[in-house]
Amino acid sequence: MGKISLKQAAELTGFSVDYLRRLAKSGELPASRRGKRLIVVDPADLALLDRPL
Protein backbone atom coordinates (compact mmCIF):
# COMPACT_ATOMS: atom_id res chain seq x y z
CA MET A 1 0.00 0.00 0.00
CA GLY A 2 1.29 3.47 -0.84
CA LYS A 3 1.22 6.60 1.25
CA ILE A 4 -2.11 8.09 2.30
CA SER A 5 -3.31 11.62 3.04
CA LEU A 6 -3.75 12.97 6.54
CA LYS A 7 -7.51 12.94 5.99
CA GLN A 8 -7.43 9.22 5.19
CA ALA A 9 -5.11 8.62 8.16
CA ALA A 10 -7.53 10.46 10.44
CA GLU A 11 -10.42 8.29 9.26
CA LEU A 12 -8.38 5.14 9.93
CA THR A 13 -7.08 6.13 13.37
CA GLY A 14 -9.81 8.29 14.88
CA PHE A 15 -7.35 11.14 15.42
CA SER A 16 -8.12 14.58 14.00
CA VAL A 17 -6.33 15.85 10.91
CA ASP A 18 -5.00 18.77 12.98
CA TYR A 19 -3.50 16.41 15.56
CA LEU A 20 -1.83 14.30 12.87
CA ARG A 21 -0.53 17.47 11.22
CA ARG A 22 1.04 18.55 14.54
CA LEU A 23 2.68 15.14 14.94
CA ALA A 24 4.06 15.36 11.39
CA LYS A 25 5.37 18.89 11.97
CA SER A 26 7.10 17.88 15.21
CA GLY A 27 8.65 14.82 13.55
CA GLU A 28 6.79 12.31 15.73
CA LEU A 29 4.96 11.02 12.65
CA PRO A 30 7.15 10.56 9.57
CA ALA A 31 5.50 12.43 6.69
CA SER A 32 6.25 14.03 3.35
CA ARG A 33 4.61 16.54 1.07
CA ARG A 34 3.11 16.02 -2.33
CA GLY A 35 2.89 19.41 -3.91
CA LYS A 36 2.51 22.54 -1.79
CA ARG A 37 -0.22 21.40 0.59
CA LEU A 38 -0.88 17.65 0.61
CA ILE A 39 0.88 15.85 3.45
CA VAL A 40 1.10 12.07 3.15
CA VAL A 41 2.09 9.35 5.61
CA ASP A 42 2.91 5.67 5.42
CA PRO A 43 0.04 3.62 6.92
CA ALA A 44 2.58 1.38 8.69
CA ASP A 45 3.73 4.40 10.73
CA LEU A 46 0.18 4.89 12.03
CA ALA A 47 0.36 1.60 13.91
CA LEU A 48 2.99 3.17 16.18
CA LEU A 49 0.60 5.86 17.41
CA ASP A 50 -1.37 5.48 20.61
CA ARG A 51 -5.10 5.22 20.05
CA PRO A 52 -7.37 8.01 21.32
CA LEU A 53 -9.40 7.39 24.47
N, CA, C and O atoms as a Tripos MOL2 file, in Angstrom:
@<TRIPOS>MOLECULE
protein
  212   211    53     0     0
PROTEIN
NO_CHARGES

@<TRIPOS>ATOM
      1 N           0.8550   -1.1820    0.0000 N.3       1 MET1
      2 CA          0.0000    0.0000    0.0000 C.3       1 MET1
      3 C           0.8980    1.2420    0.0000 C.2       1 MET1
      4 O           1.9140    1.2780    0.6930 O.2       1 MET1
      5 N           0.5230    2.2360   -0.7650 N.am      2 GLY2
      6 CA          1.2930    3.4680   -0.8360 C.3       2 GLY2
      7 C           0.9560    4.4030    0.3090 C.2       2 GLY2
      8 O           0.2520    4.0360    1.2490 O.2       2 GLY2
      9 N           1.4650    5.5980    0.2120 N.am      3 LYS3
     10 CA          1.2170    6.5960    1.2520 C.3       3 LYS3
     11 C          -0.2170    7.1130    1.1350 C.2       3 LYS3
     12 O          -0.8200    7.0880    0.0620 O.2       3 LYS3
     13 N          -0.7400    7.5780    2.2560 N.am      4 ILE4
     14 CA         -2.1070    8.0870    2.3030 C.3       4 ILE4
     15 C          -2.1110    9.5060    2.8560 C.2       4 ILE4
     16 O          -1.1650    9.9290    3.5210 O.2       4 ILE4
     17 N          -3.1830   10.2320    2.5730 N.am      5 SER5
     18 CA         -3.3080   11.6160    3.0390 C.3       5 SER5
     19 C          -3.6090   11.6490    4.5370 C.2       5 SER5
     20 O          -3.9950   10.6430    5.1310 O.2       5 SER5
     21 N          -3.4280   12.8190    5.1280 N.am      6 LEU6
     22 CA         -3.7520   12.9650    6.5430 C.3       6 LEU6
     23 C          -5.2440   12.7540    6.7910 C.2       6 LEU6
     24 O          -5.6340   12.2400    7.8390 O.2       6 LEU6
     25 N          -6.0710   13.1460    5.8360 N.am      7 LYS7
     26 CA         -7.5150   12.9350    5.9870 C.3       7 LYS7
     27 C          -7.8220   11.4420    6.0570 C.2       7 LYS7
     28 O          -8.5990   11.0040    6.9060 O.2       7 LYS7
     29 N          -7.2190   10.6680    5.1720 N.am      8 GLN8
     30 CA         -7.4250    9.2210    5.1880 C.3       8 GLN8
     31 C          -6.8700    8.6220    6.4810 C.2       8 GLN8
     32 O          -7.4850    7.7320    7.0690 O.2       8 GLN8
     33 N          -5.7180    9.1060    6.9200 N.am      9 ALA9
     34 CA         -5.1120    8.6220    8.1560 C.3       9 ALA9
     35 C          -6.0120    8.9210    9.3540 C.2       9 ALA9
     36 O          -6.1430    8.0980   10.2600 O.2       9 ALA9
     37 N          -6.6280   10.0950    9.3540 N.am     10 ALA10
     38 CA         -7.5320   10.4640   10.4370 C.3      10 ALA10
     39 C          -8.7440    9.5330   10.4760 C.2      10 ALA10
     40 O          -9.1870    9.1300   11.5510 O.2      10 ALA10
     41 N          -9.2710    9.1990    9.3190 N.am     11 GLU11
     42 CA        -10.4180    8.2880    9.2590 C.3      11 GLU11
     43 C         -10.0400    6.9000    9.7750 C.2      11 GLU11
     44 O         -10.8530    6.2370   10.4200 O.2      11 GLU11
     45 N          -8.8230    6.4610    9.4980 N.am     12 LEU12
     46 CA         -8.3800    5.1360    9.9330 C.3      12 LEU12
     47 C          -8.0850    5.0670   11.4280 C.2      12 LEU12
     48 O          -8.3370    4.0470   12.0690 O.2      12 LEU12
     49 N          -7.5540    6.1510   11.9790 N.am     13 THR13
     50 CA         -7.0840    6.1280   13.3650 C.3      13 THR13
     51 C          -8.0560    6.7100   14.3770 C.2      13 THR13
     52 O          -8.0080    6.3520   15.5540 O.2      13 THR13
     53 N          -8.9340    7.5960   13.9410 N.am     14 GLY14
     54 CA         -9.8120    8.2860   14.8810 C.3      14 GLY14
     55 C          -9.2150    9.5740   15.4150 C.2      14 GLY14
     56 O          -9.8780   10.2980   16.1570 O.2      14 GLY14
     57 N          -7.9650    9.8780   15.0500 N.am     15 PHE15
     58 CA         -7.3450   11.1420   15.4180 C.3      15 PHE15
     59 C          -7.8270   12.2310   14.4620 C.2      15 PHE15
     60 O          -8.2570   11.9310   13.3480 O.2      15 PHE15
     61 N          -7.7570   13.4780   14.8840 N.am     16 SER16
     62 CA         -8.1200   14.5800   13.9950 C.3      16 SER16
     63 C          -6.9810   14.8570   13.0120 C.2      16 SER16
     64 O          -5.8220   14.5330   13.2690 O.2      16 SER16
     65 N          -7.3390   15.4570   11.8970 N.am     17 VAL17
     66 CA         -6.3330   15.8520   10.9120 C.3      17 VAL17
     67 C          -5.3580   16.8430   11.5350 C.2      17 VAL17
     68 O          -4.1530   16.7660   11.2940 O.2      17 VAL17
     69 N          -5.8730   17.7750   12.3370 N.am     18 ASP18
     70 CA         -5.0010   18.7680   12.9760 C.3      18 ASP18
     71 C          -3.9840   18.1100   13.9010 C.2      18 ASP18
     72 O          -2.8200   18.5120   13.9270 O.2      18 ASP18
     73 N          -4.4110   17.1030   14.6600 N.am     19 TYR19
     74 CA         -3.4970   16.4060   15.5610 C.3      19 TYR19
     75 C          -2.4150   15.6850   14.7630 C.2      19 TYR19
     76 O          -1.2370   15.7520   15.1140 O.2      19 TYR19
     77 N          -2.8060   14.9970   13.6960 N.am     20 LEU20
     78 CA         -1.8290   14.2990   12.8660 C.3      20 LEU20
     79 C          -0.8650   15.2810   12.2080 C.2      20 LEU20
     80 O           0.3230   14.9920   12.0620 O.2      20 LEU20
     81 N          -1.3790   16.4360   11.8140 N.am     21 ARG21
     82 CA         -0.5250   17.4680   11.2220 C.3      21 ARG21
     83 C           0.5140   17.9560   12.2290 C.2      21 ARG21
     84 O           1.6740   18.1670   11.8750 O.2      21 ARG21
     85 N           0.0990   18.1360   13.4840 N.am     22 ARG22
     86 CA          1.0430   18.5530   14.5370 C.3      22 ARG22
     87 C           2.1160   17.4920   14.7650 C.2      22 ARG22
     88 O           3.2910   17.8180   14.9310 O.2      22 ARG22
     89 N           1.7100   16.2200   14.7730 N.am     23 LEU23
     90 CA          2.6750   15.1390   14.9390 C.3      23 LEU23
     91 C           3.6720   15.1220   13.7840 C.2      23 LEU23
     92 O           4.8660   14.9100   13.9930 O.2      23 LEU23
     93 N           3.1780   15.3460   12.5640 N.am     24 ALA24
     94 CA          4.0560   15.3640   11.3950 C.3      24 ALA24
     95 C           5.0270   16.5450   11.4810 C.2      24 ALA24
     96 O           6.2140   16.4030   11.1880 O.2      24 ALA24
     97 N           4.5150   17.7040   11.8820 N.am     25 LYS25
     98 CA          5.3690   18.8910   11.9660 C.3      25 LYS25
     99 C           6.4590   18.7280   13.0310 C.2      25 LYS25
    100 O           7.5810   19.2020   12.8510 O.2      25 LYS25
    101 N           6.1250   18.0590   14.1340 N.am     26 SER26
    102 CA          7.0990   17.8780   15.2090 C.3      26 SER26
    103 C           8.0780   16.7420   14.9200 C.2      26 SER26
    104 O           9.0870   16.5970   15.6100 O.2      26 SER26
    105 N           7.7770   15.9370   13.8990 N.am     27 GLY27
    106 CA          8.6500   14.8180   13.5540 C.3      27 GLY27
    107 C           8.2710   13.5100   14.2240 C.2      27 GLY27
    108 O           8.9110   12.4850   13.9910 O.2      27 GLY27
    109 N           7.2340   13.5360   15.0540 N.am     28 GLU28
    110 CA          6.7910   12.3150   15.7330 C.3      28 GLU28
    111 C           6.1250   11.3340   14.7740 C.2      28 GLU28
    112 O           6.1120   10.1290   15.0250 O.2      28 GLU28
    113 N           5.5780   11.8450   13.6820 N.am     29 LEU29
    114 CA          4.9630   11.0180   12.6460 C.3      29 LEU29
    115 C           5.7030   11.3050   11.3400 C.2      29 LEU29
    116 O           5.5970   12.4050   10.7970 O.2      29 LEU29
    117 N           6.4460   10.3310   10.8390 N.am     30 PRO30
    118 CA          7.1510   10.5570    9.5670 C.3      30 PRO30
    119 C           6.1500   10.8950    8.4560 C.2      30 PRO30
    120 O           5.1580   10.1910    8.2680 O.2      30 PRO30
    121 N           6.4190   11.9650    7.7360 N.am     31 ALA31
    122 CA          5.5040   12.4260    6.6890 C.3      31 ALA31
    123 C           6.2870   13.1360    5.6040 C.2      31 ALA31
    124 O           7.4310   13.5440    5.8020 O.2      31 ALA31
    125 N           5.6480   13.2740    4.4530 N.am     32 SER32
    126 CA          6.2470   14.0300    3.3540 C.3      32 SER32
    127 C           5.1480   14.7920    2.6360 C.2      32 SER32
    128 O           3.9590   14.5390    2.8260 O.2      32 SER32
    129 N           5.5730   15.7210    1.8140 N.am     33 ARG33
    130 CA          4.6140   16.5420    1.0720 C.3      33 ARG33
    131 C           4.5270   16.0870   -0.3750 C.2      33 ARG33
    132 O           5.5100   15.6630   -0.9830 O.2      33 ARG33
    133 N           3.3410   16.1870   -0.8930 N.am     34 ARG34
    134 CA          3.1120   16.0190   -2.3290 C.3      34 ARG34
    135 C           2.5310   17.3470   -2.7960 C.2      34 ARG34
    136 O           1.3840   17.6780   -2.4960 O.2      34 ARG34
    137 N           3.3190   18.0820   -3.5160 N.am     35 GLY35
    138 CA          2.8900   19.4130   -3.9100 C.3      35 GLY35
    139 C           3.0760   20.3930   -2.7590 C.2      35 GLY35
    140 O           3.8620   20.1470   -1.8450 O.2      35 GLY35
    141 N           2.3530   21.4990   -2.8080 N.am     36 LYS36
    142 CA          2.5100   22.5380   -1.7910 C.3      36 LYS36
    143 C           1.7630   22.2280   -0.5030 C.2      36 LYS36
    144 O           2.2090   22.6290    0.5720 O.2      36 LYS36
    145 N           0.6360   21.5230   -0.5850 N.am     37 ARG37
    146 CA         -0.2200   21.4010    0.5880 C.3      37 ARG37
    147 C          -0.4490   19.9840    1.0800 C.2      37 ARG37
    148 O          -0.5820   19.7810    2.2870 O.2      37 ARG37
    149 N          -0.5010   19.0080    0.2110 N.am     38 LEU38
    150 CA         -0.8800   17.6550    0.6100 C.3      38 LEU38
    151 C           0.2350   16.9740    1.3920 C.2      38 LEU38
    152 O           1.3470   16.8070    0.8910 O.2      38 LEU38
    153 N          -0.0690   16.5900    2.6070 N.am     39 ILE39
    154 CA          0.8790   15.8510    3.4500 C.3      39 ILE39
    155 C           0.4480   14.3930    3.4410 C.2      39 ILE39
    156 O          -0.7270   14.0820    3.6390 O.2      39 ILE39
    157 N           1.4080   13.4990    3.2080 N.am     40 VAL40
    158 CA          1.1030   12.0730    3.1500 C.3      40 VAL40
    159 C           1.9550   11.3130    4.1660 C.2      40 VAL40
    160 O           3.0630   11.7250    4.5110 O.2      40 VAL40
    161 N           1.4070   10.1980    4.6310 N.am     41 VAL41
    162 CA          2.0940    9.3540    5.6080 C.3      41 VAL41
    163 C           2.0110    7.9000    5.1550 C.2      41 VAL41
    164 O           1.1550    7.5260    4.3540 O.2      41 VAL41
    165 N           2.9120    7.1010    5.6840 N.am     42 ASP42
    166 CA          2.9070    5.6660    5.4180 C.3      42 ASP42
    167 C           1.9540    5.0220    6.4320 C.2      42 ASP42
    168 O           2.1120    5.2400    7.6330 O.2      42 ASP42
    169 N           0.9800    4.2420    5.9850 N.am     43 PRO43
    170 CA          0.0390    3.6220    6.9220 C.3      43 PRO43
    171 C           0.7310    2.7740    8.0000 C.2      43 PRO43
    172 O           0.2140    2.6590    9.1110 O.2      43 PRO43
    173 N           1.8680    2.1900    7.6950 N.am     44 ALA44
    174 CA          2.5830    1.3830    8.6860 C.3      44 ALA44
    175 C           3.0230    2.2370    9.8700 C.2      44 ALA44
    176 O           3.0950    1.7370   10.9920 O.2      44 ALA44
    177 N           3.3160    3.5110    9.6420 N.am     45 ASP45
    178 CA          3.7280    4.3990   10.7310 C.3      45 ASP45
    179 C           2.5680    4.7140   11.6750 C.2      45 ASP45
    180 O           2.7880    5.0590   12.8360 O.2      45 ASP45
    181 N           1.3440    4.5980   11.1860 N.am     46 LEU46
    182 CA          0.1810    4.8940   12.0260 C.3      46 LEU46
    183 C           0.0140    3.8680   13.1330 C.2      46 LEU46
    184 O          -0.5350    4.1770   14.1910 O.2      46 LEU46
    185 N           0.4820    2.6540   12.8990 N.am     47 ALA47
    186 CA          0.3630    1.6000   13.9090 C.3      47 ALA47
    187 C           1.1750    1.9270   15.1580 C.2      47 ALA47
    188 O           0.9060    1.3790   16.2270 O.2      47 ALA47
    189 N           2.1530    2.8000   15.0390 N.am     48 LEU48
    190 CA          2.9920    3.1660   16.1770 C.3      48 LEU48
    191 C           2.3510    4.1990   17.0870 C.2      48 LEU48
    192 O           2.8260    4.4260   18.1990 O.2      48 LEU48
    193 N           1.2710    4.8300   16.6230 N.am     49 LEU49
    194 CA          0.6020    5.8640   17.4070 C.3      49 LEU49
    195 C          -0.3010    5.2440   18.4480 C.2      49 LEU49
    196 O          -0.8940    4.1890   18.2190 O.2      49 LEU49
    197 N          -0.4080    5.8980   19.5930 N.am     50 ASP50
    198 CA         -1.3750    5.4800   20.6120 C.3      50 ASP50
    199 C          -2.7740    5.8100   20.1140 C.2      50 ASP50
    200 O          -2.9800    6.8200   19.4410 O.2      50 ASP50
    201 N          -3.6970    4.9860   20.4350 N.am     51 ARG51
    202 CA         -5.0990    5.2180   20.0460 C.3      51 ARG51
    203 C          -5.7400    6.2330   20.9790 C.2      51 ARG51
    204 O          -5.3920    6.2980   22.1580 O.2      51 ARG51
    205 N          -6.6870    7.0380   20.4550 N.am     52 PRO52
    206 CA         -7.3710    8.0060   21.3200 C.3      52 PRO52
    207 C          -8.2640    7.2970   22.3310 C.2      52 PRO52
    208 O          -8.6990    6.1690   22.1020 O.2      52 PRO52
    209 N          -8.5320    7.9600   23.4400 N.am     53 LEU53
    210 CA         -9.4020    7.3910   24.4680 C.3      53 LEU53
    211 C         -10.8530    7.5510   24.0970 C.2      53 LEU53
    212 O         -11.7320    7.1290   24.8480 O.2      53 LEU53
@<TRIPOS>BOND
     1     1     2 1
     2     2     3 1
     3     3     4 2
     4     3     5 am
     5     5     6 1
     6     6     7 1
     7     7     8 2
     8     7     9 am
     9     9    10 1
    10    10    11 1
    11    11    12 2
    12    11    13 am
    13    13    14 1
    14    14    15 1
    15    15    16 2
    16    15    17 am
    17    17    18 1
    18    18    19 1
    19    19    20 2
    20    19    21 am
    21    21    22 1
    22    22    23 1
    23    23    24 2
    24    23    25 am
    25    25    26 1
    26    26    27 1
    27    27    28 2
    28    27    29 am
    29    29    30 1
    30    30    31 1
    31    31    32 2
    32    31    33 am
    33    33    34 1
    34    34    35 1
    35    35    36 2
    36    35    37 am
    37    37    38 1
    38    38    39 1
    39    39    40 2
    40    39    41 am
    41    41    42 1
    42    42    43 1
    43    43    44 2
    44    43    45 am
    45    45    46 1
    46    46    47 1
    47    47    48 2
    48    47    49 am
    49    49    50 1
    50    50    51 1
    51    51    52 2
    52    51    53 am
    53    53    54 1
    54    54    55 1
    55    55    56 2
    56    55    57 am
    57    57    58 1
    58    58    59 1
    59    59    60 2
    60    59    61 am
    61    61    62 1
    62    62    63 1
    63    63    64 2
    64    63    65 am
    65    65    66 1
    66    66    67 1
    67    67    68 2
    68    67    69 am
    69    69    70 1
    70    70    71 1
    71    71    72 2
    72    71    73 am
    73    73    74 1
    74    74    75 1
    75    75    76 2
    76    75    77 am
    77    77    78 1
    78    78    79 1
    79    79    80 2
    80    79    81 am
    81    81    82 1
    82    82    83 1
    83    83    84 2
    84    83    85 am
    85    85    86 1
    86    86    87 1
    87    87    88 2
    88    87    89 am
    89    89    90 1
    90    90    91 1
    91    91    92 2
    92    91    93 am
    93    93    94 1
    94    94    95 1
    95    95    96 2
    96    95    97 am
    97    97    98 1
    98    98    99 1
    99    99   100 2
   100    99   101 am
   101   101   102 1
   102   102   103 1
   103   103   104 2
   104   103   105 am
   105   105   106 1
   106   106   107 1
   107   107   108 2
   108   107   109 am
   109   109   110 1
   110   110   111 1
   111   111   112 2
   112   111   113 am
   113   113   114 1
   114   114   115 1
   115   115   116 2
   116   115   117 am
   117   117   118 1
   118   118   119 1
   119   119   120 2
   120   119   121 am
   121   121   122 1
   122   122   123 1
   123   123   124 2
   124   123   125 am
   125   125   126 1
   126   126   127 1
   127   127   128 2
   128   127   129 am
   129   129   130 1
   130   130   131 1
   131   131   132 2
   132   131   133 am
   133   133   134 1
   134   134   135 1
   135   135   136 2
   136   135   137 am
   137   137   138 1
   138   138   139 1
   139   139   140 2
   140   139   141 am
   141   141   142 1
   142   142   143 1
   143   143   144 2
   144   143   145 am
   145   145   146 1
   146   146   147 1
   147   147   148 2
   148   147   149 am
   149   149   150 1
   150   150   151 1
   151   151   152 2
   152   151   153 am
   153   153   154 1
   154   154   155 1
   155   155   156 2
   156   155   157 am
   157   157   158 1
   158   158   159 1
   159   159   160 2
   160   159   161 am
   161   161   162 1
   162   162   163 1
   163   163   164 2
   164   163   165 am
   165   165   166 1
   166   166   167 1
   167   167   168 2
   168   167   169 am
   169   169   170 1
   170   170   171 1
   171   171   172 2
   172   171   173 am
   173   173   174 1
   174   174   175 1
   175   175   176 2
   176   175   177 am
   177   177   178 1
   178   178   179 1
   179   179   180 2
   180   179   181 am
   181   181   182 1
   182   182   183 1
   183   183   184 2
   184   183   185 am
   185   185   186 1
   186   186   187 1
   187   187   188 2
   188   187   189 am
   189   189   190 1
   190   190   191 1
   191   191   192 2
   192   191   193 am
   193   193   194 1
   194   194   195 1
   195   195   196 2
   196   195   197 am
   197   197   198 1
   198   198   199 1
   199   199   200 2
   200   199   201 am
   201   201   202 1
   202   202   203 1
   203   203   204 2
   204   203   205 am
   205   205   206 1
   206   206   207 1
   207   207   208 2
   208   207   209 am
   209   209   210 1
   210   210   211 1
   211   211   212 2
@<TRIPOS>SUBSTRUCTURE
     1 MET1         2 RESIDUE 1 A MET
     2 GLY2         6 RESIDUE 1 A GLY
     3 LYS3        10 RESIDUE 1 A LYS
     4 ILE4        14 RESIDUE 1 A ILE
     5 SER5        18 RESIDUE 1 A SER
     6 LEU6        22 RESIDUE 1 A LEU
     7 LYS7        26 RESIDUE 1 A LYS
     8 GLN8        30 RESIDUE 1 A GLN
     9 ALA9        34 RESIDUE 1 A ALA
    10 ALA10       38 RESIDUE 1 A ALA
    11 GLU11       42 RESIDUE 1 A GLU
    12 LEU12       46 RESIDUE 1 A LEU
    13 THR13       50 RESIDUE 1 A THR
    14 GLY14       54 RESIDUE 1 A GLY
    15 PHE15       58 RESIDUE 1 A PHE
    16 SER16       62 RESIDUE 1 A SER
    17 VAL17       66 RESIDUE 1 A VAL
    18 ASP18       70 RESIDUE 1 A ASP
    19 TYR19       74 RESIDUE 1 A TYR
    20 LEU20       78 RESIDUE 1 A LEU
    21 ARG21       82 RESIDUE 1 A ARG
    22 ARG22       86 RESIDUE 1 A ARG
    23 LEU23       90 RESIDUE 1 A LEU
    24 ALA24       94 RESIDUE 1 A ALA
    25 LYS25       98 RESIDUE 1 A LYS
    26 SER26      102 RESIDUE 1 A SER
    27 GLY27      106 RESIDUE 1 A GLY
    28 GLU28      110 RESIDUE 1 A GLU
    29 LEU29      114 RESIDUE 1 A LEU
    30 PRO30      118 RESIDUE 1 A PRO
    31 ALA31      122 RESIDUE 1 A ALA
    32 SER32      126 RESIDUE 1 A SER
    33 ARG33      130 RESIDUE 1 A ARG
    34 ARG34      134 RESIDUE 1 A ARG
    35 GLY35      138 RESIDUE 1 A GLY
    36 LYS36      142 RESIDUE 1 A LYS
    37 ARG37      146 RESIDUE 1 A ARG
    38 LEU38      150 RESIDUE 1 A LEU
    39 ILE39      154 RESIDUE 1 A ILE
    40 VAL40      158 RESIDUE 1 A VAL
    41 VAL41      162 RESIDUE 1 A VAL
    42 ASP42      166 RESIDUE 1 A ASP
    43 PRO43      170 RESIDUE 1 A PRO
    44 ALA44      174 RESIDUE 1 A ALA
    45 ASP45      178 RESIDUE 1 A ASP
    46 LEU46      182 RESIDUE 1 A LEU
    47 ALA47      186 RESIDUE 1 A ALA
    48 LEU48      190 RESIDUE 1 A LEU
    49 LEU49      194 RESIDUE 1 A LEU
    50 ASP50      198 RESIDUE 1 A ASP
    51 ARG51      202 RESIDUE 1 A ARG
    52 PRO52      206 RESIDUE 1 A PRO
    53 LEU53      210 RESIDUE 1 A LEU
